[in-house]
């Protein structure tokens, strides 16, 4: 009991939809944030390089303004003023180059003798600017750099000797701010994208998944068929096709259940009918001894009919409910089978319905006699019922014509009538049991049985399009291929 409970719980867990982070929703949100952050990183690198260049240009602009003023005084600044100027620019030394001469405007007392890098802010390349920015951001902080550039549009050049520590601090602050803003933008954008896609895709997919799970649990429940939403997008169309498929499947399952119930009922009925027919067969055997000529004429036909009915009941009981027995083929006179069908139908001459047989007397067909009789009988009975439903009109003949011809190893049989023709609904469901009925109240079993028997012979059956009123079916039955062993034995 515990094992079964655990198995059921495991199966229920497997059928449950995944959680948020394992499902499509969580993955979509994570991927959206990751992709936006990746895009921000690609934008951040040139952005921080541009920020570094602007920072250096600002420092040079401040130094240039002070340098022009100092140069105009034509005097050496006191040490205290030099210290204030260097503090304002963050430099260790300021040099102004003009007319080919250089003038040291200010210099710190602890001025190093060497610098670690030289940067011309007036002539920069994109790759070099990005490379220098990454170098400063990742490895800077304890180096001294020489920065120079022109003062406005003049020929003067201002030069600064300064540490890169302030620049790196400014770049780190900028990077932190950019990261924070990027993260906020990523979260907002990802949330909006998530809500939109979750509304348009994830929720409809979950709805489809839940419906398929519920429908598979009980396909016979009409309430479990999906109700498609209105719209023209792909998921809506998929839902409409799913609803159509479920409806068709439910109809098929219902039909299969009806067939199973019908098969059981038929088996029960045939069991009792076989006993009744066996008694009728015993009593009919005595009719052969009666001297009445009419009785002697009809007795063989009656006996064959009862024998055939007994054979049908035995086949139903022994073979099953859904397929026909393998045909026992032999050479048969087709005209004789057609005449037997005519006699069985018992068409009253007063009804005005004519049964015509246009078959050569020596035409033979390689088939199972009983099954071929059932094929022709079913088609001719349908034709007779269609003609009987017509109002008698002297100007319109009511005729059933059974014709045949041999073409090589194939015998083509035609059953034609001058009735009202095949309704459109019957054409759409032709040869489908319980759906292809021609007349009101018909089951369509006759056509379905005829098709199954023809296919068992390796043949084909089809409805022929004709310009004249009526319905025509054409049956083509090929001869069995002759084996080499049989051929050699016949030659011997």
SULDA-V796349 format. One record per residue. N is the residue number from 1. RES is the residue in one letter. BURIAL is b if it has 24 or more other ideal C-beta (glycine too) atoms within 12 Angstrom, else e. Layout:
BEGIN
n=N res=RES burial=BURIAL
n=N res=RES burial=BURIAL
END
This chain:
BEGIN
n=1 res=X burial=e
n=2 res=X burial=e
n=3 res=X burial=e
n=4 res=X burial=e
n=5 res=X burial=e
n=6 res=X burial=e
n=7 res=X burial=e
n=8 res=X burial=e
n=9 res=X burial=e
n=10 res=X burial=e
n=11 res=X burial=e
n=12 res=X burial=e
n=13 res=X burial=e
n=14 res=X burial=e
n=15 res=X burial=e
n=16 res=X burial=e
n=17 res=X burial=e
n=18 res=X burial=e
n=19 res=X burial=e
n=20 res=X burial=e
n=21 res=X burial=e
n=22 res=X burial=e
n=23 res=X burial=e
n=24 res=X burial=b
n=25 res=X burial=b
n=26 res=X burial=e
n=27 res=X burial=e
n=28 res=X burial=b
n=29 res=X burial=b
n=30 res=X burial=e
n=31 res=X burial=e
n=32 res=X burial=b
n=33 res=X burial=b
n=34 res=X burial=e
n=35 res=X burial=e
n=36 res=X burial=b
n=37 res=X burial=b
n=38 res=X burial=e
n=39 res=X burial=e
n=40 res=X burial=b
n=41 res=X burial=e
n=42 res=X burial=e
n=43 res=X burial=e
n=44 res=X burial=b
n=45 res=X burial=b
n=46 res=X burial=e
n=47 res=X burial=b
n=48 res=X burial=b
n=49 res=X burial=b
n=50 res=X burial=e
n=51 res=X burial=b
n=52 res=X burial=b
n=53 res=X burial=b
n=54 res=X burial=e
n=55 res=X burial=b
n=56 res=X burial=b
n=57 res=X burial=b
n=58 res=X burial=b
n=59 res=X burial=b
n=60 res=X burial=b
n=61 res=X burial=b
n=62 res=X burial=b
n=63 res=X burial=b
n=64 res=X burial=b
n=65 res=X burial=b
n=66 res=X burial=b
n=67 res=X burial=b
n=68 res=X burial=e
n=69 res=X burial=e
n=70 res=X burial=b
n=71 res=X burial=b
n=72 res=X burial=e
n=73 res=X burial=e
n=74 res=X burial=e
n=75 res=X burial=e
n=76 res=X burial=e
n=77 res=X burial=b
n=78 res=X burial=e
n=79 res=X burial=e
n=80 res=X burial=e
n=81 res=X burial=e
n=82 res=X burial=b
n=83 res=X burial=e
n=84 res=X burial=e
n=85 res=X burial=b
n=86 res=X burial=b
n=87 res=X burial=e
n=88 res=X burial=e
n=89 res=X burial=b
n=90 res=X burial=b
n=91 res=X burial=b
n=92 res=X burial=b
n=93 res=X burial=b
n=94 res=X burial=b
n=95 res=X burial=b
n=96 res=X burial=b
n=97 res=X burial=b
n=98 res=X burial=e
n=99 res=X burial=e
n=100 res=X burial=e
n=101 res=X burial=e
n=102 res=X burial=e
n=103 res=X burial=b
n=104 res=X burial=b
n=105 res=X burial=b
n=106 res=X burial=b
n=107 res=X burial=b
n=108 res=X burial=b
n=109 res=X burial=e
n=110 res=X burial=e
n=111 res=X burial=e
n=112 res=X burial=e
n=113 res=X burial=e
n=114 res=X burial=e
n=115 res=X burial=e
n=116 res=X burial=e
n=117 res=X burial=b
n=118 res=X burial=e
n=119 res=X burial=b
n=120 res=X burial=b
n=121 res=X burial=b
n=122 res=X burial=e
n=123 res=X burial=e
n=124 res=X burial=e
n=125 res=X burial=e
n=126 res=X burial=e
n=127 res=X burial=e
n=128 res=X burial=e
n=129 res=X burial=b
n=130 res=X burial=b
n=131 res=X burial=e
n=132 res=X burial=b
n=133 res=X burial=b
n=134 res=X burial=e
n=135 res=X burial=b
n=136 res=X burial=b
n=137 res=X burial=b
n=138 res=X burial=e
n=139 res=X burial=e
n=140 res=X burial=b
n=141 res=X burial=e
n=142 res=X burial=e
n=143 res=X burial=b
n=144 res=X burial=b
n=145 res=X burial=b
n=146 res=X burial=b
n=147 res=X burial=b
n=148 res=X burial=b
n=149 res=X burial=b
n=150 res=X burial=e
n=151 res=X burial=b
n=152 res=X burial=e
n=153 res=X burial=e
n=154 res=X burial=e
n=155 res=X burial=e
n=156 res=X burial=b
n=157 res=X burial=b
n=158 res=X burial=b
n=159 res=X burial=b
n=160 res=X burial=b
n=161 res=X burial=b
n=162 res=X burial=b
n=163 res=X burial=b
n=164 res=X burial=b
n=165 res=X burial=e
n=166 res=X burial=b
n=167 res=X burial=b
n=168 res=X burial=b
n=169 res=X burial=e
n=170 res=X burial=b
n=171 res=X burial=b
n=172 res=X burial=b
n=173 res=X burial=e
n=174 res=X burial=b
n=175 res=X burial=b
n=176 res=X burial=e
n=177 res=X burial=e
n=178 res=X burial=b
n=179 res=X burial=e
n=180 res=X burial=e
n=181 res=X burial=e
n=182 res=X burial=b
n=183 res=X burial=e
n=184 res=X burial=e
n=185 res=X burial=e
n=186 res=X burial=b
n=187 res=X burial=e
n=188 res=X burial=e
n=189 res=X burial=e
n=190 res=X burial=b
n=191 res=X burial=e
n=192 res=X burial=e
n=193 res=X burial=b
n=194 res=X burial=b
n=195 res=X burial=e
n=196 res=X burial=e
n=197 res=X burial=e
n=198 res=X burial=b
n=199 res=X burial=e
n=200 res=X burial=e
n=201 res=X burial=e
n=202 res=X burial=b
n=203 res=X burial=e
n=204 res=X burial=b
n=205 res=X burial=b
n=206 res=X burial=e
n=207 res=X burial=b
n=208 res=X burial=b
n=209 res=X burial=b
n=210 res=X burial=e
n=211 res=X burial=b
n=212 res=X burial=b
n=213 res=X burial=e
n=214 res=X burial=e
n=215 res=X burial=b
n=216 res=X burial=e
n=217 res=X burial=e
n=218 res=X burial=e
n=219 res=X burial=b
n=220 res=X burial=e
n=221 res=X burial=e
n=222 res=X burial=e
n=223 res=X burial=e
n=224 res=X burial=e
n=225 res=X burial=b
n=226 res=X burial=b
n=227 res=X burial=e
n=228 res=X burial=b
n=229 res=X burial=e
n=230 res=X burial=e
n=231 res=X burial=e
n=232 res=X burial=e
n=233 res=X burial=e
n=234 res=X burial=e
n=235 res=X burial=b
n=236 res=X burial=e
n=237 res=X burial=e
n=238 res=X burial=b
n=239 res=X burial=b
n=240 res=X burial=b
n=241 res=X burial=e
n=242 res=X burial=b
n=243 res=X burial=b
n=244 res=X burial=e
n=245 res=X burial=e
n=246 res=X burial=b
n=247 res=X burial=e
n=248 res=X burial=e
n=249 res=X burial=e
n=250 res=X burial=b
n=251 res=X burial=e
n=252 res=X burial=e
n=253 res=X burial=e
n=254 res=X burial=e
n=255 res=X burial=e
n=256 res=X burial=e
n=257 res=X burial=e
n=258 res=X burial=e
n=259 res=X burial=b
n=260 res=X burial=e
n=261 res=X burial=e
n=262 res=X burial=e
n=263 res=X burial=e
n=264 res=X burial=e
n=265 res=X burial=e
n=266 res=X burial=b
n=267 res=X burial=e
n=268 res=X burial=e
n=269 res=X burial=e
n=270 res=X burial=b
n=271 res=X burial=e
n=272 res=X burial=e
n=273 res=X burial=b
n=274 res=X burial=b
n=275 res=X burial=e
n=276 res=X burial=e
n=277 res=X burial=b
n=278 res=X burial=e
n=279 res=X burial=e
n=280 res=X burial=e
n=281 res=X burial=b
n=282 res=X burial=e
n=283 res=X burial=e
n=284 res=X burial=b
n=285 res=X burial=e
n=286 res=X burial=e
n=287 res=X burial=e
n=288 res=X burial=e
n=289 res=X burial=e
n=290 res=X burial=e
n=291 res=X burial=e
n=292 res=X burial=e
n=293 res=X burial=e
n=294 res=X burial=e
n=295 res=X burial=e
n=296 res=X burial=e
n=297 res=X burial=e
n=298 res=X burial=e
n=299 res=X burial=e
n=300 res=X burial=e
n=301 res=X burial=e
n=302 res=X burial=b
n=303 res=X burial=b
n=304 res=X burial=e
n=305 res=X burial=b
n=306 res=X burial=b
n=307 res=X burial=e
n=308 res=X burial=b
n=309 res=X burial=b
n=310 res=X burial=b
n=311 res=X burial=b
n=312 res=X burial=b
n=313 res=X burial=b
n=314 res=X burial=e
n=315 res=X burial=b
n=316 res=X burial=b
n=317 res=X burial=b
n=318 res=X burial=e
n=319 res=X burial=e
n=320 res=X burial=e
n=321 res=X burial=e
n=322 res=X burial=e
n=323 res=X burial=e
n=324 res=X burial=b
n=325 res=X burial=e
n=326 res=X burial=e
n=327 res=X burial=b
n=328 res=X burial=e
n=329 res=X burial=b
n=330 res=X burial=e
n=331 res=X burial=e
n=332 res=X burial=b
n=333 res=X burial=b
n=334 res=X burial=b
n=335 res=X burial=b
n=336 res=X burial=b
n=337 res=X burial=b
n=338 res=X burial=b
n=339 res=X burial=e
n=340 res=X burial=b
n=341 res=X burial=b
n=342 res=X burial=b
n=343 res=X burial=e
n=344 res=X burial=b
n=345 res=X burial=b
n=346 res=X burial=e
n=347 res=X burial=b
n=348 res=X burial=e
n=349 res=X burial=e
n=350 res=X burial=e
n=351 res=X burial=e
n=352 res=X burial=e
n=353 res=X burial=b
n=354 res=X burial=e
n=355 res=X burial=b
n=356 res=X burial=b
n=357 res=X burial=b
n=358 res=X burial=e
n=359 res=X burial=b
n=360 res=X burial=e
n=361 res=X burial=e
n=362 res=X burial=e
n=363 res=X burial=b
n=364 res=X burial=b
n=365 res=X burial=b
n=366 res=X burial=b
n=367 res=X burial=b
n=368 res=X burial=b
n=369 res=X burial=b
n=370 res=X burial=b
n=371 res=X burial=b
n=372 res=X burial=b
n=373 res=X burial=b
n=374 res=X burial=b
n=375 res=X burial=b
n=376 res=X burial=b
n=377 res=X burial=b
n=378 res=X burial=b
n=379 res=X burial=b
n=380 res=X burial=b
n=381 res=X burial=b
n=382 res=X burial=b
n=383 res=X burial=b
n=384 res=X burial=b
n=385 res=X burial=b
n=386 res=X burial=b
n=387 res=X burial=b
n=388 res=X burial=e
n=389 res=X burial=e
n=390 res=X burial=b
n=391 res=X burial=e
n=392 res=X burial=e
n=393 res=X burial=e
n=394 res=X burial=e
n=395 res=X burial=e
n=396 res=X burial=e
n=397 res=X burial=e
n=398 res=X burial=b
n=399 res=X burial=b
n=400 res=X burial=b
n=401 res=X burial=b
n=402 res=X burial=b
n=403 res=X burial=b
n=404 res=X burial=b
n=405 res=X burial=e
n=406 res=X burial=e
n=407 res=X burial=e
n=408 res=X burial=e
n=409 res=X burial=e
n=410 res=X burial=e
n=411 res=X burial=b
n=412 res=X burial=b
n=413 res=X burial=b
n=414 res=X burial=b
n=415 res=X burial=b
n=416 res=X burial=b
n=417 res=X burial=b
n=418 res=X burial=b
n=419 res=X burial=b
n=420 res=X burial=b
n=421 res=X burial=b
n=422 res=X burial=b
n=423 res=X burial=e
n=424 res=X burial=e
n=425 res=X burial=e
n=426 res=X burial=b
n=427 res=X burial=e
n=428 res=X burial=e
n=429 res=X burial=b
n=430 res=X burial=b
n=431 res=X burial=b
n=432 res=X burial=b
n=433 res=X burial=b
n=434 res=X burial=b
n=435 res=X burial=b
n=436 res=X burial=b
n=437 res=X burial=b
n=438 res=X burial=b
n=439 res=X burial=b
n=440 res=X burial=e
n=441 res=X burial=e
n=442 res=X burial=b
n=443 res=X burial=b
n=444 res=X burial=b
n=445 res=X burial=b
n=446 res=X burial=b
n=447 res=X burial=b
n=448 res=X burial=b
n=449 res=X burial=b
n=450 res=X burial=b
n=451 res=X burial=b
n=452 res=X burial=b
n=453 res=X burial=b
n=454 res=X burial=b
n=455 res=X burial=b
n=456 res=X burial=b
n=457 res=X burial=b
n=458 res=X burial=b
n=459 res=X burial=b
n=460 res=X burial=e
n=461 res=X burial=b
n=462 res=X burial=b
n=463 res=X burial=b
n=464 res=X burial=b
n=465 res=X burial=e
n=466 res=X burial=e
n=467 res=X burial=e
n=468 res=X burial=e
n=469 res=X burial=e
n=470 res=X burial=b
n=471 res=X burial=b
n=472 res=X burial=b
n=473 res=X burial=b
n=474 res=X burial=b
n=475 res=X burial=b
n=476 res=X burial=b
n=477 res=X burial=b
n=478 res=X burial=e
n=479 res=X burial=e
n=480 res=X burial=e
n=481 res=X burial=e
n=482 res=X burial=e
n=483 res=X burial=e
n=484 res=X burial=e
n=485 res=X burial=e
n=486 res=X burial=e
n=487 res=X burial=e
n=488 res=X burial=e
n=489 res=X burial=e
n=490 res=X burial=e
n=491 res=X burial=e
n=492 res=X burial=e
END
